[in-house]
Amino acid sequence: MEANLIAHDGDQVTVQVCIDLSGTMLEAEGHIQDACNAVGRAASLEALKRFETDGTPIMLGAIKWTRRCTSHQTYQTPYGTVGLERHVYQTSQGGKIYCPLDADARIIRHATPLFAKQLSHKYAQMNVNAVCADLSDNHGRPVTASYVQNVTDWVGAIAMAQEETWDYTLPVLDQPVASVAISLDGAMLAMKEEGWREAMVGSLSLYDPVSERLHTIMYATPEHGKAVFLQRMTQEIERIKTQYPNALYSALLTVPRATGPSWSNTPSGNSSTTSMPPNTSPRSPWPRIPARPTSPSASSGCMNSVINSSTSTAPWRR
């Protein structure tokens, strides 16, 4: 089923489609869905054309790019595939090809931004086979498992590259933040090609004066090594401490002392450290913070440290 473009006036288009309503209600709904996808493909094609150049030379910084040829490309949209002839550019020295349409429309592995967003969201909630089945059965949009993985990998790489410059705005809290609980642990994940791998997981929980949790920030990464994860975790802690400098900060680290971060070494406030036995159950109550600084046990493989303390006791419970 295809839709026809009736009129195109500036940024507005008029699309016509004929829908077959015969058969059962389920069959009629399937026809309606196909018609909606056809309208989406027609409109998406016109939207992509808005980012196409006229073939004249362009400047990227101090480098001049000239038109090399016109190349056909098939783009993946939430409504299906659309084909388009677009200009590609190259410098006088040769080398890589540049497509202004792909850059300006934010195309990711030939997927439009909305489709890449949908794939990433679904893949974060389900496995790749479930994503493919959901798109095919519920959206009339069949895709391959390898394409879902390729697009989401690129989206993740873009997010990782931009993460250092992004700031996550905390929600408006009804109560003041009296304490912040920092936890760090490891979890074993079954990777498809590499087998079992330890993933670093951590969280920052904000509590009010009566020990009620207000908000939690969670982190997880299956990457090799702990340095990058600990660096990001430390940056987020410093950002929270800047916003809530008078709160009591406590850290529960179920990692060896030699590799654990030194979040308790803060020049801006008092600090104290207490030990937690390495075999402590994760379901046991959160250990009570001591009133006076004590020295950590040398034999303990895990530690519970209080940092930047402004009070003598912890005004919160698990």
MIMAR-630044 format. One record per residue: x, y, z of N, C-alpha, C in turn. Coordinates in steps of 0.02 Angstrom, whole numbers. Layout:
<atoms>
    n_u    n_v    n_w   ca_u   ca_v   ca_w    c_u    c_v    c_w
      X      Y      Z      X      Y      Z      X      Y      Z
...
</atoms>
This chain:
<atoms>
    n_u    n_v    n_w   ca_u   ca_v   ca_w    c_u    c_v    c_w
     42    -59      0      0      0      0     44     62      0
     30    109    -45     68    170    -50     22    230    -44
     49    284    -16     12    347     -9     36    395    -63
     -8    439    -84      7    487   -137     13    557   -108
     65    592   -128     75    661   -107     31    706   -150
    -17    739   -119    -65    781   -156    -39    852   -163
    -13    880   -109     10    950   -111     69    958    -64
    112   1005    -81    170   1021    -40    178   1097    -38
    160   1126     18    161   1199     26    208   1218     83
    269   1236     66    318   1253    117    336   1193    159
    325   1197    224    339   1142    269    279   1097    281
    226   1106    244    165   1067    253    152   1024    191
    131    963    203    116    917    147     46    889    157
     15    872    102    -50    838    102    -41    770     69
    -60    718    106    -49    650     83   -117    615     79
   -128    577     26   -190    541     15   -177    466     15
   -221    429     48   -214    356     51   -283    325     49
   -288    267     17   -350    230     13   -345    169     59
   -394    160    103   -393    107    153   -448     57    139
   -430     -6    138   -478    -60    128   -503    -83    197
   -567    -75    210   -596    -93    274   -633   -159    273
   -623   -200    222   -658   -264    217   -628   -315    265
   -665   -370    275   -642   -423    319   -663   -412    391
   -631   -449    435   -646   -443    506   -618   -378    533
   -637   -363    596   -611   -302    627   -535   -304    634
   -509   -362    651   -436   -369    656   -402   -357    589
   -431   -384    536   -402   -374    469   -408   -301    448
   -464   -269    464   -472   -198    447   -421   -155    485
   -409   -172    548   -359   -135    587   -289   -144    557
   -275   -204    532   -211   -215    499   -204   -172    437
   -259   -165    398   -257   -122    339   -247    -49    359
   -279    -28    413   -271     41    437   -199     54    458
   -169      5    492    -99     13    512    -54     18    451
    -65    -23    401    -26    -19    340    -33     49    306
    -95     76    308   -106    142    278    -70    196    316
    -71    191    382    -35    241    423     40    238    410
     67    178    403    138    172    387    153    201    318
    107    191    271    117    219    204    118    296    207
     73    325    246     74    398    255    139    420    287
    162    382    337    224    400    371    284    397    324
    287    348    280    342    343    232    342    401    184
    283    419    159    278    475    112    299    541    144
    276    552    206    294    613    241    368    614    261
    394    556    281    464    552    300    510    566    241
    491    543    182    530    556    122    535    631    108
    478    665    114    479    737    103    518    773    158
    515    747    219    553    778    274    628    770    263
    650    713    237    721    703    223    745    750    168
    704    762    119    724    806     64    739    876     87
    711    897    144    723    964    169    796    975    188
    833    920    202    902    925    223    951    913    166
    925    904    105    968    893     48    996    959     22
   1058    957     -4   1088   1017    -32   1073   1019   -107
   1093   1075   -138   1082   1082   -210   1144   1063   -251
   1195   1037   -218   1254   1014   -254   1309   1065   -258
   1299   1125   -233   1352   1176   -235   1405   1161   -182
   1467   1185   -191   1520   1173   -141   1500   1199    -72
   1524   1166    -20   1510   1186     48   1576   1192     86
   1575   1229    141   1633   1238    183   1620   1208    252
   1665   1165    274   1663   1138    341   1726   1162    377
   1718   1214    417   1777   1246    446   1815   1283    392
   1878   1267    384   1920   1298    332   1929   1252    272
   1893   1197    269   1901   1147    216   1842   1152    168
   1858   1154    104   1807   1157     52   1791   1087     27
   1726   1073     25   1702   1009      0   1662   1021    -63
   1674    980   -114   1638    987   -177   1598    923   -191
   1547    930   -231   1503    873   -247   1542    820   -285
   1537    759   -262   1570    703   -295   1522    669   -343
   1462    653   -319   1412    620   -362   1346    620   -325
   1296    593   -358   1231    581   -327   1224    507   -313
   1210    490   -251   1209    420   -230   1140    404   -201
   1115    345   -218   1051    322   -190   1063    291   -122
   1019    307    -75   1023    279     -8    954    261     17
    948    204     49    886    182     80    889    197    154
    839    234    179    837    254    249    783    214    285
    798    200    348    752    162    390    713    210    435
    647    210    428    604    253    468    558    209    511
    523    237    560    477    197    600    421    166    559
    410    191    497    354    169    457    375    124    399
    440    113    390    465     72    336    525    105    304
    547     78    248    606    104    213    585    153    159
    626    204    150    616    253     96    683    262     60
    680    269     -5    740    278    -46    745    350    -70
    807    374    -75    818    444    -93    885    451   -128
    887    491   -181    949    511   -213    975    574   -179
   1036    570   -151   1063    629   -118   1135    640   -138
   1158    703   -130   1225    723   -149   1275    702    -95
   1332    677   -117   1387    662    -72   1447    705    -93
   1489    723    -44   1543    770    -56   1610    739    -38
   1663    770    -66   1731    749    -53   1777    809    -61
   1833    808    -27   1883    862    -34   1925    849    -96
   1964    899   -115   2008    892   -174   2063    841   -163
   2077    824   -101   2128    774    -85   2101    703    -84
   2037    695    -97   2007    628    -95   1991    609    -24
   1992    544    -11   1979    521     57   1905    507     69
   1884    519    131   1817    499    152   1763    540    117
   1703    511    115   1645    543     84   1603    575    139
   1575    632    124   1532    668    172   1464    680    140
   1412    664    179   1343    674    156   1309    725    201
   1297    785    176   1264    837    218   1196    816    243
   1158    779    203   1091    758    224   1095    714    286
   1141    665    286   1147    621    344   1167    659    406
   1212    707    398   1236    745    456   1183    792    483
   1149    828    438   1101    878    460   1036    846    486
   1017    788    459    957    754    482    971    707    541
   1034    704    563   1054    662    620   1037    588    607
   1057    564    548   1046    495    530   1097    451    567
   1075    395    596   1118    349    631   1112    280    599
   1165    260    564   1166    196    530   1105    189    484
   1091    242    447   1036    245    399    967    246    432
    965    253    498    902    257    534    887    330    551
    825    350    543    805    417    562    808    425    638
    812    485    664    819    494    737    764    460    778
    702    465    756    648    435    794    653    359    794
    670    330    738    676    257    735    734    232    777
    790    270    775    847    251    818    829    256    891
    789    306    909    766    313    978    721    256    998
    676    236    954    631    181    969    669    115    977
    718    103    934    757     42    940    796     40   1005
    826     97   1023    865    100   1085    821     89   1146
    763    120   1146    718    112   1203    694     40   1210
    675      9   1155    651    -60   1158    707   -108   1176
    767    -96   1149    823   -141   1162    846   -136   1234
    835    -79   1265    852    -72   1336    804   -110   1381
    743   -125   1356    693   -159   1395    688   -234   1379
    707   -253   1318    698   -322   1296    760   -347   1260
    764   -412   1249    819   -439   1209    804   -426   1135
    855   -438   1094    850   -418   1024    795   -456    987
    786   -520   1003    733   -558    969    664   -532    988
    655   -512   1051    591   -484   1072    578   -417   1038
    631   -378   1028    624   -313    994    600   -324    922
    632   -370    888    612   -384    819    540   -409    814
    521   -453    861    453   -478    861    402   -423    876
    419   -378    922    373   -324    939    364   -276    880
    418   -260    846    413   -214    789    373   -245    733
    383   -309    721    348   -342    666    274   -353    683
    259   -376    742    190   -394    760    147   -334    778
    177   -285    812    138   -229    838    145   -164    798
    196   -159    757    206    -98    719    207   -109    643
    203   -173    623    208   -186    552    274   -164    522
    327   -172    563    393   -145    543    447   -199    554
    455   -246    509    505   -299    519    576   -271    510
    621   -291    554    692   -275    550    732   -336    572
    795   -337    555    839   -392    574    870   -379    642
    890   -432    675    921   -425    741    987   -389    737
   1026   -402    685   1091   -370    679   1084   -295    670
   1031   -273    635   1022   -201    625   1003   -167    691
    961   -199    730    944   -171    796   1006   -162    838
   1050   -211    838   1111   -208    878   1158   -155    852
   1165   -149    786   1210    -99    757   1187    -28    774
   1123    -15    767   1098     53    781   1105     70    854
   1086     24    898   1089     38    970   1161     45    993
   1208      8    963   1278     16    980   1302     86    963
   1282    112    906   1301    180    887   1269    232    932
   1206    221    950   1173    268    996   1209    268   1063
   1228    209   1088   1265    206   1150   1332    240   1146
   1367    232   1089   1432    264   1081   1425    340   1080
   1372    365   1048   1360    437   1047   1345    463   1117
   1305    425   1154   1288    446   1223   1350    446   1267
   1393    396   1259   1454    392   1299   1500    451   1283
   1504    470   1219   1547    525   1200   1522    592   1226
   1455    598   1232   1426    661   1254   1414    664   1329
   1423    608   1363   1404    605   1434   1444    654   1477
   1508    665   1461   1549    708   1501   1526    781   1499
   1491    800   1445   1467    869   1438   1393    876   1457
   1360    821   1473   1289    823   1492   1282    828   1568
   1234    864   1590   1216    869   1660   1145    845   1669
   1135    800   1716   1069    774   1730   1036    816   1784
    981    847   1767    947    891   1814    909    850   1865
    921    863   1928    885    828   1981    814    853   1985
    767    811   2004    698    834   2010    690    881   2070
    637    920   2069    622    965   2124    598    922   2183
    632    926   2239    617    886   2297    574    925   2347
    525    891   2376    480    924   2423    513    935   2491
    562    893   2509    595    897   2574    669    911   2565
    701    941   2615    774    953   2610    812    887   2614
    870    885   2582    912    826   2582    958    828   2643
    950    780   2688    990    778   2749   1049    729   2743
   1042    678   2701   1096    629   2695   1095    599   2625
   1153    576   2604   1162    545   2539   1198    478   2549
   1167    424   2527   1196    357   2533   1227    337   2466
   1290    319   2466   1326    300   2406   1342    225   2411
   1322    187   2362   1336    115   2362   1372     96   2297
   1416     47   2304   1455     24   2247   1463    -52   2253
   1450    -87   2198   1453   -160   2200   1466   -186   2130
   1473   -251   2124   1483   -283   2060   1431   -337   2048
   1413   -347   1986   1363   -399   1968   1389   -436   1907
   1379   -501   1905   1402   -542   1849   1348   -544   1795
   1368   -528   1733   1323   -528   1676   1347   -579   1625
   1301   -615   1594   1318   -664   1542   1320   -629   1475
   1380   -620   1447   1388   -588   1382   1387   -642   1328
   1362   -624   1269   1351   -673   1216   1417   -704   1193
   1470   -663   1183   1532   -688   1155   1587   -698   1207
   1585   -660   1261   1639   -662   1309   1623   -701   1372
   1564   -730   1375   1546   -766   1435   1528   -720   1492
   1542   -741   1553   1525   -701   1612   1575   -644   1621
   1548   -584   1635   1590   -525   1647   1560   -486   1705
   1604   -460   1747   1580   -420   1804   1563   -350   1781
   1504   -328   1800   1482   -260   1784   1482   -219   1848
   1507   -158   1845   1506   -113   1902   1438    -80   1907
   1410    -80   1966   1346    -48   1978   1353     -3   2039
   1318     52   2038   1320     99   2094   1258    141   2096
   1247    172   2154   1188    215   2162   1202    270   2212
   1166    325   2204   1167    380   2251   1095    393   2272
   1080    385   2336   1012    393   2362   1009    453   2407
    960    496   2396    951    556   2435    895    545   2486
    908    563   2550    860    552   2604    844    618   2639
    783    622   2664    763    682   2701    780    673   2776
    766    722   2818    785    717   2889    751    660   2927
    695    634   2903    662    579   2938    675    512   2904
    728    508   2867    752    445   2837    710    420   2779
    670    461   2749    631    441   2691    671    456   2627
    673    406   2582    711    416   2520    674    464   2474
    711    512   2447    682    562   2402    695    547   2329
    756    523   2314    774    512   2244    835    467   2242
    843    428   2188    899    383   2179    927    389   2109
    992    395   2104   1027    396   2040   1066    331   2035
   1056    292   1981   1088    227   1974   1134    226   1913
   1189    190   1919   1238    182   1866   1255    108   1858
   1272     89   1796   1294     21   1782   1333     21   1717
   1386    -20   1714   1425    -26   1653   1459    -93   1652
   1457   -130   1594   1492   -194   1590   1562   -189   1561
   1588   -127   1555   1652   -118   1523   1709   -149   1563
   1765   -161   1530   1823   -190   1563   1856   -138   1607
   1876   -159   1667   1909   -113   1712   1860    -69   1750
   1884    -41   1805   1841     -1   1848   1857     73   1846
   1912     92   1812   1936    161   1816   1885    211   1788
   1857    196   1728   1810    242   1697   1746    248   1738
   1721    191   1762   1660    192   1803   1671    232   1867
   1726    221   1901   1739    257   1963   1748    331   1951
   1778    348   1894   1786    419   1877   1718    453   1868
   1673    420   1833   1606    449   1822   1568    452   1888
   1575    400   1927   1540    400   1992   1566    456   2036
   1631    467   2036   1660    520   2077   1637    588   2052
   1633    598   1987   1610    662   1960   1538    676   1981
   1496    625   1980   1426    635   2000   1422    650   2075
   1463    617   2115   1464    631   2187   1484    702   2200
   1535    727   2165   1557    796   2175   1502    845   2154
   1465    827   2102   1410    871   2081   1355    874   2133
   1339    815   2163   1288    813   2215   1312    850   2277
   1376    843   2294   1403    877   2353   1402    953   2343
   1411    975   2282   1407   1047   2269   1337   1073   2280
   1287   1033   2263   1218   1054   2270   1193   1046   2341
   1218    995   2377   1198    983   2446   1260    978   2490
   1293   1034   2504   1356   1032   2540   1349   1015   2614
   1290   1024   2643   1281   1013   2715   1252    944   2731
   1242    903   2681   1215    837   2693   1268    789   2719
   1245    736   2752   1290    683   2775   1299    632   2719
   1361    618   2701   1375    572   2646   1406    508   2674
   1376    452   2657   1402    387   2678   1409    342   2617
   1462    301   2617   1475    258   2560   1483    186   2583
   1448    141   2550   1454     70   2562   1485     39   2500
   1548     17   2506   1586     -8   2449   1600    -82   2458
   1570   -124   2417   1585   -196   2421   1637   -213   2368
   1695   -179   2373   1751   -191   2329   1813   -195   2372
   1868   -227   2350   1929   -230   2390   1956   -160   2404
   1988   -152   2462   2013    -87   2481   2064    -60   2432
   2104   -104   2403   2156    -81   2359   2128    -48   2296
   2067    -68   2276   2037    -41   2215   1980      8   2229
   1959     14   2290   1903     58   2307   1923    131   2303
   1877    175   2283   1892    247   2278   1896    278   2347
   1935    331   2352   1945    366   2416   1896    424   2422
   1831    407   2424   1780    459   2429   1778    489   2499
   1810    457   2549   1808    483   2617   1860    537   2628
   1906    547   2582   1957    598   2589   1932    664   2561
   1896    702   2600   1867    765   2578   1891    820   2623
   1922    873   2595   1946    928   2636   1892    974   2660
   1831    968   2633   1779   1016   2650   1742   1000   2713
   1752    941   2743   1715    924   2802   1747    868   2841
   1716    848   2896   1741    793   2935   1729    727   2899
   1771    678   2915   1762    612   2884   1775    559   2936
   1740    504   2930   1751    448   2974   1740    384   2935
   1770    330   2957   1767    268   2920   1753    211   2968
   1711    165   2948   1699    105   2986   1700     45   2940
   1713    -14   2967   1721    -73   2925   1657   -114   2925
   1646   -151   2870   1592   -198   2865   1621   -265   2848
   1603   -319   2882   1631   -385   2867   1620   -403   2794
   1668   -435   2761   1661   -451   2690   1604   -498   2674
   1581   -537   2723   1527   -585   2710   1459   -560   2732
   1453   -494   2744   1389   -466   2764   1337   -476   2709
   1279   -499   2728   1227   -511   2679   1201   -445   2651
   1188   -442   2584   1161   -380   2555   1092   -364   2580
   1058   -412   2613    991   -398   2639    993   -374   2711
   1052   -373   2741   1056   -351   2810   1044   -277   2815
   1021   -251   2872   1008   -180   2879   1072   -139   2868
   1063    -78   2845   1120    -34   2834   1155    -21   2901
   1221    -29   2905   1255    -21   2969   1250     50   2995
   1241     55   3061   1235    121   3093   1302    157   3091
   1301    219   3073   1362    259   3068   1385    278   3138
   1450    268   3155   1473    284   3222   1475    359   3235
   1472    376   3299   1472    446   3318   1542    476   3314
   1593    434   3322   1662    459   3319   1699    423   3264
   1750    456   3235   1789    423   3183   1826    363   3212
   1826    308   3176   1862    248   3195   1905    226   3138
   1955    186   3152   2000    162   3101   1972     99   3068
   1978     93   3002   1952     34   2968   1993    -28   2985
   1961    -84   2987   1995   -147   3000   2037   -166   2941
   2100   -186   2953   2145   -202   2899   2126   -266   2864
   2089   -310   2898   2071   -374   2868   2006   -371   2829
   1971   -316   2832   1907   -312   2798   1916   -303   2723
   1878   -340   2683   1882   -333   2611   1834   -282   2584
   1788   -257   2625   1740   -207   2604   1740   -152   2656
   1712    -95   2639   1713    -41   2688   1650      1   2681
   1632     30   2737   1576     77   2739   1605    142   2767
   1607    193   2727   1641    255   2746   1592    312   2746
   1601    358   2793   1561    418   2798   1603    476   2776
   1579    516   2728   1619    570   2702   1581    635   2708
   1621    688   2718   1594    756   2721   1537    760   2772
   1548    734   2831   1496    730   2882   1488    797   2916
   1425    818   2923   1410    879   2959   1373    865   3024
   1357    801   3037   1324    782   3099   1360    723   3128
   1347    707   3190   1382    653   3224   1350    585   3213
   1286    583   3195   1252    520   3184   1214    524   3118
   1194    466   3094   1159    463   3029   1084    472   3039
   1055    525   3013    983    537   3022    941    500   2971
    957    437   2958    919    400   2910    928    326   2924
    884    287   2896    888    214   2899    880    186   2830
    891    122   2822    884     93   2756    812     96   2734
</atoms>
